[in-house]
Amino acid sequence: MHDPMALALGALGWVLGDGPRAERLLALTGLDADALRGGLGDPAVLGAVLEFLAQYEPDLVAAAEHLGVEPGTLMAARESL
């Protein structure tokens, strides 16, 4: 069993590791850098990160591979947040 918060934080780190992807996250979620920093422990903010990945399957699959989990595991984490 994987901790949903830990998975979401790992996914966020992966997203932020790529400038254009990070910019897309901010644009599509309406979050800004301060909101992300302030929301690191907020299930709603972390859920938004996983929802962002769910909207573009190539990123979802790549993030899951990076984290060593199945894409469905990330989606289950999203549901539990």
C-alpha positions as CSV (number, residue, x, y, z in Angstrom):
1,M,0.0,0.0,0.0
2,H,1.3,3.4,-0.9
3,D,0.8,6.6,1.0
4,P,-1.4,8.9,-1.2
5,M,0.3,12.1,0.2
6,A,3.8,10.7,-0.5
7,L,2.8,9.7,-4.0
8,A,1.3,13.1,-4.8
9,L,4.4,14.8,-3.4
10,G,6.6,12.6,-5.6
11,A,4.4,13.3,-8.6
12,L,4.6,17.0,-7.9
13,G,8.4,16.8,-7.8
14,W,8.4,15.0,-11.1
15,V,6.1,17.6,-12.7
16,L,8.2,20.5,-11.4
17,G,11.3,18.9,-12.8
18,D,10.2,20.0,-16.3
19,G,9.7,23.7,-16.9
20,P,7.0,23.5,-19.6
21,R,5.1,20.9,-17.7
22,A,5.3,22.9,-14.5
23,E,4.0,26.0,-16.3
24,R,1.1,23.9,-17.7
25,L,0.3,22.7,-14.2
26,L,0.1,26.2,-12.9
27,A,-1.9,27.4,-15.9
28,L,-4.4,24.5,-15.8
29,T,-4.9,24.3,-12.0
30,G,-4.9,28.0,-11.3
31,L,-2.3,27.5,-8.6
32,D,0.7,29.7,-8.3
33,A,4.1,28.9,-6.7
34,D,3.1,30.3,-3.3
35,A,-0.1,28.2,-3.3
36,L,1.9,25.1,-4.2
37,R,4.4,25.7,-1.4
38,G,1.7,26.5,1.1
39,G,-0.3,23.5,0.0
40,L,2.2,20.7,0.3
41,G,0.3,19.2,3.2
42,D,-3.1,20.0,1.8
43,P,-4.9,17.0,0.2
44,A,-6.9,19.3,-2.1
45,V,-3.7,20.8,-3.6
46,L,-2.0,17.4,-3.9
47,G,-5.2,15.9,-5.4
48,A,-5.1,18.7,-8.0
49,V,-1.6,17.6,-9.0
50,L,-2.8,14.1,-9.5
51,E,-5.9,15.3,-11.4
52,F,-3.5,17.3,-13.6
53,L,-1.7,14.1,-14.5
54,A,-4.9,12.2,-15.0
55,Q,-5.9,14.7,-17.8
56,Y,-2.8,13.8,-20.0
57,E,-2.1,10.1,-20.1
58,P,1.5,10.3,-21.3
59,D,2.4,12.4,-18.3
60,L,0.5,10.0,-16.0
61,V,2.3,7.0,-17.3
62,A,5.7,8.7,-17.2
63,A,5.2,10.0,-13.7
64,A,4.1,6.5,-12.5
65,E,7.2,5.0,-14.1
66,H,9.4,7.6,-12.4
67,L,7.8,6.7,-9.1
68,G,7.9,3.0,-9.6
69,V,4.1,2.5,-9.4
70,E,1.3,1.7,-11.8
71,P,-0.7,4.6,-13.2
72,G,-3.8,3.2,-11.5
73,T,-2.0,3.6,-8.1
74,L,-1.7,7.3,-8.8
75,M,-5.4,7.5,-9.7
76,A,-6.3,5.5,-6.5
77,A,-4.2,8.1,-4.5
78,R,-6.1,10.9,-6.2
79,E,-9.4,9.3,-5.1
80,S,-8.3,8.9,-1.5
81,L,-7.1,12.5,-1.3
